[in-house]
């Protein structure tokens, strides 16, 4: 036991350090999503690369190939499973239900189109090109079809925030469709897992498949509805503990319970975790839970992506390299066609349809979760797992430049739906500060001020840039922090109210800024800078 624990501690140390370094390198130097660096770190240190080098005092390699379906040890894989639950729980907390419901019509049509076409394309390619796969209902074909459907909301949201297109018709529709994509992908995964467990030499039981699908959708729907209805009462009960660390811990414990219950009824654990987060997403403690679990997220989630990268066997990937490239191209075409064509039928022109298709391209955590479950269950092998990683890399590298360039030009939304108000222009003002620490501090104080005025704070993006939607009644404020700058955007009719709220906070901060000993001239660098932005004329 001591030898196993010693190896596990050393494995975690190497995984954490390498994933953090490569993630930082990809994010800051190469300007690529951090997840790609964490995946590459896993490929480098994994049992099929440097991890196979023998270490004398361990009497073997640090990452020996485990004698089982997975190439890594169960103890380390347990950390990855735990990380996937954290990831989906916090993804549920970040789901913006009001935005989703507002564009639910357009988002539903586009999201369903993307899922259906991508799934059919992925399944078809597997049947046509993979030896031994002769049926559309073959578990390997179903898993590859499911892999084609996933979309990474975080990557897309970050790009939209940088382009200030989060509230545009294309931006909101992309996010609504991406949220639906995640939900449908999770349900589809549960169905495919059930089919793979039930498949064998006997003929496929379509009645059983229908039951699996109904159970998957019913579990998600019933738990979500009950969760949303019970969440306010649950929140009031949790507030009795007062300490936010206790509240966040209990909320995550509930996520673990529901994840376990999901597994007991034959569904994936991530469904229960996502439902728990989704249920709590519209409560007034959602932001605080997210902030209190941010350290847990920062520690565990890179472990998940790195461990997924460690499962890539380069030797088994070479024979399917051609198939991997074809599958990646097909997955991209499935999203562009499946999401682009419905967009043309719902009021978008070619420019808008291309933007929506490009925004749905990035792959992320759901792709890796589906691939990991397929590999651990034995339905797909190491070669097809490598194909999944290749697809994620190709799509995630291709999507950002396409999406950024697609927003050069005019509006992509050409007609209004009945009763829909024209898109209101937004007033925007930027607050720039001399240091990252000061910017972080003032952002937290701004959010606290809005919370004190009973605004609902929703964190949209979990990446390097911090993006928040702040709501109360008909008021919507978008707050974005990028490096040392905080940008605040709202409708013109709400601008004066927002400025007054922030001015009140500035007046409270002025004395505090003057007392900061670490600043050479705090009045000039801090307080006067802020007060200048809220002059009498502007306010």
NUPAKE-997906 format. One record per residue (C-alpha): residue number from 0; residue in three letters; chain; x, y, z. Coordinates in nm, 2 decimals. Each point is the difference from the previous one (the first is absolute). Example, Ala and Ser with C-alpha at 12.3 -4.5 7.8 and 13.67 -1.06 7.14 Angstrom:
REM residues 2
> 0_ALA_A_1.23_-0.45_0.78
> 1_SER_A_0.14_0.34_-0.07
//
This chain:
REM residues 539
> 0_UNK_A_0.00_0.00_0.00
> 1_UNK_A_0.28_0.24_0.09
> 2_UNK_A_0.17_-0.06_-0.34
> 3_UNK_A_-0.33_0.06_-0.19
> 4_UNK_A_-0.06_0.33_0.19
> 5_UNK_A_0.36_0.11_-0.05
> 6_UNK_A_-0.04_-0.05_-0.37
> 7_UNK_A_-0.33_0.17_-0.01
> 8_UNK_A_0.13_0.31_0.18
> 9_UNK_A_0.29_0.02_-0.25
> 10_UNK_A_-0.24_-0.05_-0.29
> 11_UNK_A_-0.22_0.28_0.12
> 12_UNK_A_0.30_0.23_0.05
> 13_UNK_A_0.12_-0.06_-0.36
> 14_UNK_A_-0.36_0.03_-0.14
> 15_UNK_A_-0.07_0.33_0.18
> 16_UNK_A_0.33_0.17_-0.07
> 17_UNK_A_0.01_-0.10_-0.37
> 18_UNK_A_-0.36_0.08_-0.07
> 19_UNK_A_0.03_0.34_0.16
> 20_UNK_A_0.32_0.09_-0.19
> 21_UNK_A_-0.12_-0.12_-0.34
> 22_UNK_A_-0.34_0.16_0.06
> 23_UNK_A_0.16_0.33_0.08
> 24_UNK_A_0.23_-0.03_-0.30
> 25_UNK_A_-0.29_-0.07_-0.24
> 26_UNK_A_-0.22_0.28_0.15
> 27_UNK_A_0.25_0.28_0.03
> 28_UNK_A_0.26_-0.07_-0.27
> 29_UNK_A_-0.18_-0.20_-0.27
> 30_UNK_A_-0.34_0.17_0.06
> 31_UNK_A_-0.18_-0.33_-0.01
> 32_UNK_A_-0.25_-0.15_0.25
> 33_UNK_A_0.16_-0.11_0.32
> 34_UNK_A_-0.16_-0.35_-0.03
> 35_UNK_A_0.22_-0.07_-0.31
> 36_UNK_A_0.31_0.05_0.21
> 37_UNK_A_-0.13_-0.23_0.27
> 38_UNK_A_-0.08_-0.27_-0.25
> 39_UNK_A_0.35_0.03_-0.16
> 40_UNK_A_0.15_-0.02_0.35
> 41_UNK_A_-0.17_-0.33_0.05
> 42_UNK_A_0.12_-0.13_-0.33
> 43_UNK_A_0.36_0.09_0.09
> 44_UNK_A_0.01_-0.15_0.35
> 45_UNK_A_-0.24_-0.29_-0.07
> 46_UNK_A_0.08_-0.37_0.01
> 47_UNK_A_0.05_-0.01_-0.38
> 48_UNK_A_0.27_0.28_0.01
> 49_UNK_A_0.23_0.13_0.28
> 50_UNK_A_-0.21_-0.17_0.27
> 51_UNK_A_0.14_-0.34_-0.12
> 52_UNK_A_0.35_0.08_0.11
> 53_UNK_A_0.11_-0.22_0.29
> 54_UNK_A_0.08_0.18_0.33
> 55_UNK_A_0.24_-0.19_0.23
> 56_UNK_A_-0.16_0.08_0.34
> 57_UNK_A_-0.34_-0.09_-0.13
> 58_UNK_A_0.13_-0.33_-0.16
> 59_UNK_A_-0.18_0.09_-0.32
> 60_UNK_A_-0.16_0.29_-0.20
> 61_UNK_A_-0.19_0.28_0.17
> 62_UNK_A_-0.30_-0.07_-0.22
> 63_UNK_A_-0.01_-0.38_-0.06
> 64_UNK_A_-0.25_-0.13_-0.25
> 65_UNK_A_-0.28_-0.15_0.22
> 66_UNK_A_-0.12_-0.35_-0.09
> 67_UNK_A_-0.35_0.09_-0.08
> 68_UNK_A_-0.22_0.19_-0.24
> 69_UNK_A_0.16_0.33_0.10
> 70_UNK_A_0.37_0.06_-0.03
> 71_UNK_A_0.03_0.19_0.33
> 72_UNK_A_-0.04_-0.12_0.36
> 73_UNK_A_-0.36_0.01_0.15
> 74_UNK_A_0.11_0.23_0.28
> 75_UNK_A_0.11_0.27_-0.25
> 76_UNK_A_-0.31_-0.05_-0.21
> 77_UNK_A_-0.21_0.05_0.31
> 78_UNK_A_0.14_0.35_0.02
> 79_UNK_A_-0.10_0.06_-0.36
> 80_UNK_A_-0.36_-0.12_0.06
> 81_UNK_A_-0.02_0.23_0.30
> 82_UNK_A_0.12_0.28_-0.22
> 83_UNK_A_-0.26_-0.07_-0.26
> 84_UNK_A_-0.27_0.03_0.26
> 85_UNK_A_0.14_0.34_0.12
> 86_UNK_A_0.02_0.11_-0.36
> 87_UNK_A_-0.36_-0.08_-0.09
> 88_UNK_A_-0.14_0.13_0.34
> 89_UNK_A_0.16_0.34_-0.06
> 90_UNK_A_-0.10_0.00_-0.37
> 91_UNK_A_-0.36_-0.04_0.13
> 92_UNK_A_0.05_0.29_0.24
> 93_UNK_A_0.12_0.22_-0.30
> 94_UNK_A_-0.31_-0.08_-0.22
> 95_UNK_A_-0.19_0.32_-0.06
> 96_UNK_A_-0.36_-0.12_0.01
> 97_UNK_A_-0.16_0.35_-0.08
> 98_UNK_A_0.21_0.04_-0.31
> 99_UNK_A_-0.07_-0.36_-0.10
> 100_UNK_A_-0.38_0.04_0.04
> 101_UNK_A_0.00_0.33_-0.19
> 102_UNK_A_0.15_-0.16_-0.31
> 103_UNK_A_-0.12_-0.35_0.07
> 104_UNK_A_-0.19_-0.01_-0.33
> 105_UNK_A_0.30_0.08_-0.22
> 106_UNK_A_0.25_-0.17_0.22
> 107_UNK_A_-0.21_-0.32_0.01
> 108_UNK_A_-0.03_-0.02_-0.38
> 109_UNK_A_0.36_0.07_-0.05
> 110_UNK_A_0.12_-0.22_0.28
> 111_UNK_A_-0.21_-0.30_-0.10
> 112_UNK_A_0.11_0.05_-0.36
> 113_UNK_A_0.37_0.00_0.10
> 114_UNK_A_-0.04_-0.31_0.22
> 115_UNK_A_-0.20_-0.20_-0.25
> 116_UNK_A_0.22_0.07_-0.31
> 117_UNK_A_0.32_-0.04_0.19
> 118_UNK_A_-0.11_-0.33_0.15
> 119_UNK_A_-0.11_-0.14_-0.34
> 120_UNK_A_0.33_0.12_-0.16
> 121_UNK_A_0.22_-0.16_0.27
> 122_UNK_A_-0.20_-0.32_0.01
> 123_UNK_A_0.01_-0.02_-0.38
> 124_UNK_A_0.37_0.05_-0.03
> 125_UNK_A_0.06_-0.27_0.26
> 126_UNK_A_-0.22_-0.25_-0.20
> 127_UNK_A_0.17_0.09_-0.33
> 128_UNK_A_0.36_0.00_0.11
> 129_UNK_A_0.05_-0.21_0.32
> 130_UNK_A_0.06_-0.37_-0.05
> 131_UNK_A_-0.23_-0.22_0.20
> 132_UNK_A_-0.27_0.27_0.03
> 133_UNK_A_-0.28_-0.09_-0.23
> 134_UNK_A_-0.31_0.15_0.17
> 135_UNK_A_-0.11_0.35_0.10
> 136_UNK_A_-0.09_-0.15_0.34
> 137_UNK_A_0.35_-0.14_0.06
> 138_UNK_A_0.12_0.14_0.34
> 139_UNK_A_0.32_0.13_-0.15
> 140_UNK_A_-0.19_0.19_-0.27
> 141_UNK_A_-0.25_0.13_0.26
> 142_UNK_A_0.29_0.13_0.22
> 143_UNK_A_0.17_0.17_-0.30
> 144_UNK_A_-0.33_0.16_-0.10
> 145_UNK_A_-0.04_0.13_0.36
> 146_UNK_A_0.35_0.13_-0.01
> 147_UNK_A_-0.09_0.21_-0.30
> 148_UNK_A_-0.28_0.18_0.18
> 149_UNK_A_0.18_0.17_0.29
> 150_UNK_A_0.07_0.38_0.01
> 151_UNK_A_0.22_0.19_0.25
> 152_UNK_A_-0.19_0.30_0.13
> 153_UNK_A_0.30_0.14_0.19
> 154_UNK_A_0.22_0.05_-0.31
> 155_UNK_A_-0.29_0.16_-0.20
> 156_UNK_A_-0.10_0.22_0.29
> 157_UNK_A_0.35_0.14_0.04
> 158_UNK_A_0.02_0.09_-0.37
> 159_UNK_A_-0.34_0.17_0.00
> 160_UNK_A_0.10_0.20_0.31
> 161_UNK_A_0.32_0.12_-0.17
> 162_UNK_A_-0.19_0.11_-0.31
> 163_UNK_A_-0.28_0.16_0.22
> 164_UNK_A_-0.25_-0.22_-0.18
> 165_UNK_A_-0.14_-0.18_0.30
> 166_UNK_A_-0.34_0.18_-0.02
> 167_UNK_A_-0.03_0.00_-0.38
> 168_UNK_A_-0.26_-0.23_-0.16
> 169_UNK_A_0.27_-0.23_-0.12
> 170_UNK_A_0.18_-0.01_0.33
> 171_UNK_A_-0.31_-0.07_0.22
> 172_UNK_A_-0.12_-0.26_-0.25
> 173_UNK_A_0.34_-0.17_0.00
> 174_UNK_A_0.00_-0.02_0.38
> 175_UNK_A_-0.37_-0.13_0.01
> 176_UNK_A_0.07_-0.26_-0.26
> 177_UNK_A_0.33_-0.10_0.17
> 178_UNK_A_-0.18_-0.05_0.34
> 179_UNK_A_-0.26_-0.22_-0.17
> 180_UNK_A_0.29_-0.18_-0.18
> 181_UNK_A_0.15_-0.09_0.34
> 182_UNK_A_-0.34_-0.12_0.14
> 183_UNK_A_-0.08_-0.21_-0.31
> 184_UNK_A_0.36_-0.13_-0.01
> 185_UNK_A_-0.02_-0.11_0.36
> 186_UNK_A_-0.34_-0.17_-0.06
> 187_UNK_A_0.13_-0.16_-0.32
> 188_UNK_A_0.30_-0.13_0.19
> 189_UNK_A_-0.22_-0.16_0.25
> 190_UNK_A_-0.20_-0.17_-0.27
> 191_UNK_A_0.31_-0.12_-0.19
> 192_UNK_A_0.15_-0.14_0.33
> 193_UNK_A_-0.32_-0.19_0.06
> 194_UNK_A_0.00_-0.14_-0.35
> 195_UNK_A_0.36_-0.11_0.02
> 196_UNK_A_-0.07_-0.18_0.33
> 197_UNK_A_-0.30_-0.17_-0.15
> 198_UNK_A_0.16_-0.09_-0.33
> 199_UNK_A_0.14_-0.34_-0.07
> 200_UNK_A_-0.07_-0.30_-0.22
> 201_UNK_A_-0.37_0.03_0.04
> 202_UNK_A_-0.20_0.23_-0.24
> 203_UNK_A_-0.03_0.36_0.11
> 204_UNK_A_-0.30_0.06_0.23
> 205_UNK_A_-0.15_0.32_-0.13
> 206_UNK_A_-0.26_0.00_0.27
> 207_UNK_A_0.28_-0.01_0.26
> 208_UNK_A_0.18_0.28_-0.18
> 209_UNK_A_-0.32_0.21_0.02
> 210_UNK_A_-0.02_-0.07_0.37
> 211_UNK_A_0.36_0.11_0.04
> 212_UNK_A_-0.06_0.32_-0.20
> 213_UNK_A_-0.32_0.07_0.20
> 214_UNK_A_0.18_-0.07_0.33
> 215_UNK_A_0.29_0.23_-0.09
> 216_UNK_A_-0.22_0.29_-0.12
> 217_UNK_A_-0.25_-0.06_0.29
> 218_UNK_A_0.28_-0.01_0.26
> 219_UNK_A_0.15_0.33_-0.13
> 220_UNK_A_-0.34_0.17_-0.04
> 221_UNK_A_-0.15_-0.11_0.33
> 222_UNK_A_0.31_0.07_0.20
> 223_UNK_A_0.05_0.34_-0.17
> 224_UNK_A_-0.36_0.11_0.06
> 225_UNK_A_0.00_-0.12_0.36
> 226_UNK_A_0.34_0.15_0.05
> 227_UNK_A_-0.10_0.34_-0.13
> 228_UNK_A_-0.31_0.00_0.21
> 229_UNK_A_0.17_-0.12_0.31
> 230_UNK_A_0.32_0.22_-0.04
> 231_UNK_A_-0.15_0.31_0.16
> 232_UNK_A_-0.10_-0.19_0.31
> 233_UNK_A_0.32_-0.19_0.01
> 234_UNK_A_0.19_0.33_-0.03
> 235_UNK_A_-0.19_0.14_0.30
> 236_UNK_A_0.09_-0.31_0.20
> 237_UNK_A_0.36_0.02_-0.10
> 238_UNK_A_0.02_0.37_0.10
> 239_UNK_A_-0.06_-0.11_0.36
> 240_UNK_A_0.36_-0.12_0.00
> 241_UNK_A_0.11_0.36_-0.08
> 242_UNK_A_0.36_-0.09_-0.10
> 243_UNK_A_0.03_-0.02_-0.38
> 244_UNK_A_0.27_-0.26_0.01
> 245_UNK_A_-0.25_-0.23_0.19
> 246_UNK_A_-0.28_0.08_-0.24
> 247_UNK_A_0.22_-0.07_-0.31
> 248_UNK_A_0.13_-0.32_0.15
> 249_UNK_A_-0.36_-0.13_0.07
> 250_UNK_A_-0.11_0.10_-0.35
> 251_UNK_A_0.29_-0.19_-0.15
> 252_UNK_A_-0.09_-0.30_0.23
> 253_UNK_A_-0.35_0.01_-0.14
> 254_UNK_A_0.15_-0.01_-0.35
> 255_UNK_A_0.20_-0.31_0.09
> 256_UNK_A_-0.31_-0.17_0.14
> 257_UNK_A_-0.20_0.07_-0.32
> 258_UNK_A_0.30_-0.11_-0.21
> 259_UNK_A_0.00_-0.33_0.19
> 260_UNK_A_-0.38_-0.04_-0.04
> 261_UNK_A_0.04_0.05_-0.37
> 262_UNK_A_0.25_-0.28_-0.02
> 263_UNK_A_-0.23_-0.24_0.20
> 264_UNK_A_-0.28_0.05_-0.26
> 265_UNK_A_0.24_-0.07_-0.29
> 266_UNK_A_0.07_0.35_-0.10
> 267_UNK_A_0.33_0.19_0.00
> 268_UNK_A_0.11_0.17_0.32
> 269_UNK_A_0.05_0.33_-0.17
> 270_UNK_A_-0.37_0.03_-0.07
> 271_UNK_A_-0.08_0.03_0.38
> 272_UNK_A_0.29_0.25_0.05
> 273_UNK_A_-0.13_0.22_-0.29
> 274_UNK_A_-0.36_-0.01_0.12
> 275_UNK_A_0.11_0.10_0.35
> 276_UNK_A_0.19_0.30_-0.14
> 277_UNK_A_-0.28_0.09_-0.23
> 278_UNK_A_-0.25_0.00_0.28
> 279_UNK_A_0.21_0.24_0.21
> 280_UNK_A_0.10_0.22_-0.29
> 281_UNK_A_-0.28_0.25_0.05
> 282_UNK_A_0.03_0.04_0.38
> 283_UNK_A_0.17_0.29_0.17
> 284_UNK_A_0.28_-0.23_0.13
> 285_UNK_A_0.10_-0.14_-0.34
> 286_UNK_A_0.28_0.26_-0.04
> 287_UNK_A_0.13_-0.06_0.35
> 288_UNK_A_0.00_-0.38_-0.05
> 289_UNK_A_0.20_0.05_-0.32
> 290_UNK_A_0.25_0.23_0.17
> 291_UNK_A_0.05_-0.23_0.30
> 292_UNK_A_0.05_-0.31_-0.22
> 293_UNK_A_0.23_0.18_-0.25
> 294_UNK_A_0.30_-0.13_0.19
> 295_UNK_A_-0.13_-0.35_-0.03
> 296_UNK_A_-0.07_0.05_-0.37
> 297_UNK_A_0.35_0.14_-0.06
> 298_UNK_A_0.16_-0.30_0.17
> 299_UNK_A_-0.21_-0.29_-0.13
> 300_UNK_A_-0.12_0.09_-0.35
> 301_UNK_A_0.36_0.02_-0.15
> 302_UNK_A_0.05_-0.35_0.14
> 303_UNK_A_-0.30_-0.12_-0.20
> 304_UNK_A_0.12_0.15_-0.33
> 305_UNK_A_0.36_-0.12_0.07
> 306_UNK_A_-0.11_-0.35_0.08
> 307_UNK_A_-0.21_-0.01_-0.32
> 308_UNK_A_0.31_0.09_-0.19
> 309_UNK_A_0.20_-0.28_0.17
> 310_UNK_A_-0.23_-0.25_-0.15
> 311_UNK_A_0.11_0.08_-0.36
> 312_UNK_A_0.20_-0.29_-0.14
> 313_UNK_A_0.20_0.15_-0.29
> 314_UNK_A_0.09_-0.34_-0.14
> 315_UNK_A_-0.36_-0.10_-0.03
> 316_UNK_A_-0.10_0.34_-0.14
> 317_UNK_A_0.23_-0.03_-0.31
> 318_UNK_A_-0.21_-0.27_-0.17
> 319_UNK_A_-0.32_0.22_0.03
> 320_UNK_A_0.17_0.33_-0.07
> 321_UNK_A_-0.18_0.03_-0.34
> 322_UNK_A_-0.34_-0.09_0.16
> 323_UNK_A_0.07_0.26_0.28
> 324_UNK_A_0.05_0.28_-0.25
> 325_UNK_A_-0.31_-0.10_-0.19
> 326_UNK_A_-0.20_-0.03_0.32
> 327_UNK_A_0.12_0.34_0.12
> 328_UNK_A_-0.10_0.16_-0.33
> 329_UNK_A_-0.34_-0.17_0.01
> 330_UNK_A_-0.06_0.12_0.36
> 331_UNK_A_0.07_0.36_-0.11
> 332_UNK_A_-0.22_-0.04_-0.31
> 333_UNK_A_-0.28_-0.15_0.22
> 334_UNK_A_-0.01_0.31_0.22
> 335_UNK_A_0.03_0.25_-0.28
> 336_UNK_A_-0.28_-0.16_-0.20
> 337_UNK_A_-0.22_-0.12_0.29
> 338_UNK_A_0.01_0.35_0.17
> 339_UNK_A_0.04_0.22_-0.31
> 340_UNK_A_-0.30_-0.12_-0.20
> 341_UNK_A_-0.25_0.04_0.29
> 342_UNK_A_0.14_0.35_0.05
> 343_UNK_A_-0.08_0.09_-0.35
> 344_UNK_A_-0.36_-0.10_0.06
> 345_UNK_A_-0.04_0.19_0.32
> 346_UNK_A_0.09_0.35_-0.11
> 347_UNK_A_0.38_0.00_-0.04
> 348_UNK_A_0.18_0.07_-0.33
> 349_UNK_A_0.31_-0.18_-0.13
> 350_UNK_A_0.23_0.21_0.22
> 351_UNK_A_-0.20_-0.08_0.31
> 352_UNK_A_-0.04_-0.37_-0.08
> 353_UNK_A_0.38_-0.03_-0.04
> 354_UNK_A_0.06_0.18_0.33
> 355_UNK_A_-0.24_-0.24_0.18
> 356_UNK_A_0.16_-0.31_-0.17
> 357_UNK_A_0.35_0.12_0.09
> 358_UNK_A_-0.11_0.07_0.35
> 359_UNK_A_-0.12_-0.35_0.05
> 360_UNK_A_0.33_-0.16_-0.12
> 361_UNK_A_0.22_-0.01_0.31
> 362_UNK_A_0.02_-0.33_0.19
> 363_UNK_A_0.08_-0.03_0.37
> 364_UNK_A_-0.09_-0.18_0.31
> 365_UNK_A_-0.31_-0.19_-0.12
> 366_UNK_A_0.21_-0.15_-0.29
> 367_UNK_A_0.26_-0.13_0.25
> 368_UNK_A_-0.26_-0.13_0.24
> 369_UNK_A_-0.18_-0.19_-0.28
> 370_UNK_A_0.34_-0.14_-0.12
> 371_UNK_A_0.11_-0.09_0.35
> 372_UNK_A_-0.33_-0.18_0.08
> 373_UNK_A_0.02_-0.19_-0.34
> 374_UNK_A_0.36_-0.10_0.07
> 375_UNK_A_-0.06_-0.11_0.36
> 376_UNK_A_-0.30_-0.20_-0.10
> 377_UNK_A_0.19_-0.18_-0.27
> 378_UNK_A_-0.23_0.12_-0.28
> 379_UNK_A_0.28_0.19_-0.18
> 380_UNK_A_0.37_-0.08_0.00
> 381_UNK_A_0.31_0.21_0.05
> 382_UNK_A_0.01_0.08_-0.38
> 383_UNK_A_-0.35_0.15_0.00
> 384_UNK_A_0.07_0.19_0.32
> 385_UNK_A_0.30_0.15_-0.18
> 386_UNK_A_-0.24_0.10_-0.29
> 387_UNK_A_-0.22_0.18_0.26
> 388_UNK_A_0.30_0.19_0.13
> 389_UNK_A_0.11_0.09_-0.36
> 390_UNK_A_-0.35_0.13_-0.07
> 391_UNK_A_0.00_0.21_0.31
> 392_UNK_A_0.34_0.15_-0.10
> 393_UNK_A_-0.09_0.07_-0.36
> 394_UNK_A_-0.34_0.15_0.08
> 395_UNK_A_0.12_0.21_0.29
> 396_UNK_A_0.29_0.14_-0.20
> 397_UNK_A_-0.21_0.07_-0.31
> 398_UNK_A_-0.30_0.16_0.17
> 399_UNK_A_0.15_0.31_0.17
> 400_UNK_A_0.15_0.17_-0.31
> 401_UNK_A_-0.31_-0.09_-0.21
> 402_UNK_A_-0.24_0.14_0.27
> 403_UNK_A_0.21_0.32_0.05
> 404_UNK_A_0.02_0.08_-0.37
> 405_UNK_A_-0.37_-0.08_-0.06
> 406_UNK_A_-0.10_0.30_0.21
> 407_UNK_A_0.17_0.24_-0.24
> 408_UNK_A_-0.29_0.16_-0.18
> 409_UNK_A_-0.36_0.09_0.06
> 410_UNK_A_-0.28_-0.17_0.18
> 411_UNK_A_-0.09_-0.35_-0.08
> 412_UNK_A_-0.36_0.02_0.13
> 413_UNK_A_-0.23_0.12_-0.28
> 414_UNK_A_-0.35_-0.03_0.13
> 415_UNK_A_-0.18_0.03_0.33
> 416_UNK_A_-0.24_-0.25_0.14
> 417_UNK_A_-0.35_0.11_0.09
> 418_UNK_A_0.00_0.20_0.32
> 419_UNK_A_0.38_0.01_0.02
> 420_UNK_A_0.15_0.34_0.08
> 421_UNK_A_0.29_0.12_-0.21
> 422_UNK_A_0.34_-0.06_0.15
> 423_UNK_A_0.07_0.30_0.23
> 424_UNK_A_0.33_0.17_-0.03
> 425_UNK_A_0.22_-0.02_0.30
> 426_UNK_A_0.19_0.27_0.19
> 427_UNK_A_0.35_-0.11_0.09
> 428_UNK_A_0.27_0.15_0.23
> 429_UNK_A_0.33_-0.14_0.10
> 430_UNK_A_0.18_0.03_0.33
> 431_UNK_A_0.38_-0.05_-0.02
> 432_UNK_A_0.22_-0.06_0.31
> 433_UNK_A_0.37_0.00_0.06
> 434_UNK_A_0.03_-0.36_0.13
> 435_UNK_A_-0.17_-0.34_-0.03
> 436_UNK_A_-0.04_-0.03_0.38
> 437_UNK_A_-0.18_0.34_0.01
> 438_UNK_A_-0.23_-0.10_-0.29
> 439_UNK_A_-0.09_-0.33_0.16
> 440_UNK_A_-0.08_0.18_0.33
> 441_UNK_A_-0.22_0.27_-0.16
> 442_UNK_A_-0.18_-0.26_-0.21
> 443_UNK_A_-0.09_-0.19_0.32
> 444_UNK_A_-0.12_0.32_0.16
> 445_UNK_A_-0.21_0.09_-0.30
> 446_UNK_A_-0.17_-0.35_0.00
> 447_UNK_A_-0.06_0.04_0.38
> 448_UNK_A_-0.16_0.34_-0.06
> 449_UNK_A_-0.24_-0.14_-0.26
> 450_UNK_A_-0.08_-0.30_0.22
> 451_UNK_A_-0.08_0.24_0.29
> 452_UNK_A_-0.26_0.16_-0.24
> 453_UNK_A_-0.16_-0.35_-0.05
> 454_UNK_A_0.14_-0.05_-0.35
> 455_UNK_A_0.05_-0.35_-0.12
> 456_UNK_A_0.37_-0.07_-0.10
> 457_UNK_A_0.07_-0.26_-0.25
> 458_UNK_A_0.35_-0.10_-0.11
> 459_UNK_A_-0.02_-0.09_-0.37
> 460_UNK_A_0.37_-0.08_-0.08
> 461_UNK_A_0.24_-0.21_0.21
> 462_UNK_A_0.31_0.08_-0.21
> 463_UNK_A_0.27_0.25_0.06
> 464_UNK_A_-0.22_0.30_-0.08
> 465_UNK_A_-0.29_0.04_0.26
> 466_UNK_A_-0.34_0.06_-0.15
> 467_UNK_A_-0.31_0.07_0.21
> 468_UNK_A_-0.37_0.06_-0.08
> 469_UNK_A_-0.16_0.21_0.28
> 470_UNK_A_-0.38_0.01_-0.01
> 471_UNK_A_-0.29_0.15_0.19
> 472_UNK_A_-0.35_0.02_-0.15
> 473_UNK_A_0.06_0.15_-0.35
> 474_UNK_A_0.35_0.12_0.07
> 475_UNK_A_0.28_-0.19_-0.16
> 476_UNK_A_0.36_0.10_0.06
> 477_UNK_A_0.30_-0.17_-0.15
> 478_UNK_A_0.33_0.02_0.19
> 479_UNK_A_0.32_-0.12_-0.15
> 480_UNK_A_0.35_0.00_0.16
> 481_UNK_A_0.30_-0.05_-0.24
> 482_UNK_A_0.34_0.05_0.16
> 483_UNK_A_-0.01_0.34_0.16
> 484_UNK_A_-0.31_0.13_-0.16
> 485_UNK_A_-0.37_-0.04_0.11
> 486_UNK_A_-0.26_0.07_-0.27
> 487_UNK_A_-0.36_0.07_0.10
> 488_UNK_A_-0.28_-0.01_-0.27
> 489_UNK_A_-0.37_0.06_0.04
> 490_UNK_A_-0.30_0.14_-0.20
> 491_UNK_A_0.00_0.39_-0.03
> 492_UNK_A_-0.31_0.03_0.22
> 493_UNK_A_0.18_-0.18_0.28
> 494_UNK_A_0.33_0.18_-0.03
> 495_UNK_A_-0.07_0.28_0.26
> 496_UNK_A_-0.11_-0.26_0.26
> 497_UNK_A_0.30_-0.21_-0.06
> 498_UNK_A_0.23_0.30_0.02
> 499_UNK_A_-0.16_0.11_0.33
> 500_UNK_A_0.04_-0.34_0.15
> 501_UNK_A_0.36_-0.02_-0.09
> 502_UNK_A_0.06_0.37_0.11
> 503_UNK_A_-0.13_-0.09_0.34
> 504_UNK_A_0.25_-0.29_0.01
> 505_UNK_A_0.28_0.23_-0.12
> 506_UNK_A_-0.07_0.25_0.28
> 507_UNK_A_0.03_-0.29_0.26
> 508_UNK_A_0.32_-0.12_-0.16
> 509_UNK_A_0.16_0.35_-0.02
> 510_UNK_A_0.12_0.01_0.36
> 511_UNK_A_0.11_-0.36_-0.02
> 512_UNK_A_0.21_0.06_-0.31
> 513_UNK_A_0.17_0.30_0.17
> 514_UNK_A_0.10_-0.22_0.29
> 515_UNK_A_0.17_-0.26_-0.21
> 516_UNK_A_0.37_0.03_0.09
> 517_UNK_A_0.11_-0.21_-0.30
> 518_UNK_A_-0.10_0.27_-0.24
> 519_UNK_A_0.23_0.30_-0.08
> 520_UNK_A_-0.28_0.24_-0.05
> 521_UNK_A_-0.33_-0.18_0.06
> 522_UNK_A_-0.22_0.31_-0.04
> 523_UNK_A_0.14_0.06_-0.35
> 524_UNK_A_0.03_-0.36_-0.11
> 525_UNK_A_-0.32_-0.12_0.15
> 526_UNK_A_-0.26_0.22_0.14
> 527_UNK_A_0.04_0.29_-0.25
> 528_UNK_A_0.01_-0.24_-0.29
> 529_UNK_A_-0.33_-0.15_0.11
> 530_UNK_A_-0.16_0.34_0.09
> 531_UNK_A_0.09_0.13_-0.34
> 532_UNK_A_-0.20_-0.27_-0.17
> 533_UNK_A_-0.30_0.10_0.21
> 534_UNK_A_0.01_0.37_-0.05
> 535_UNK_A_-0.31_0.22_0.06
> 536_UNK_A_-0.06_0.02_-0.37
> 537_UNK_A_0.02_-0.37_-0.05
> 538_UNK_A_-0.21_-0.09_0.30
//
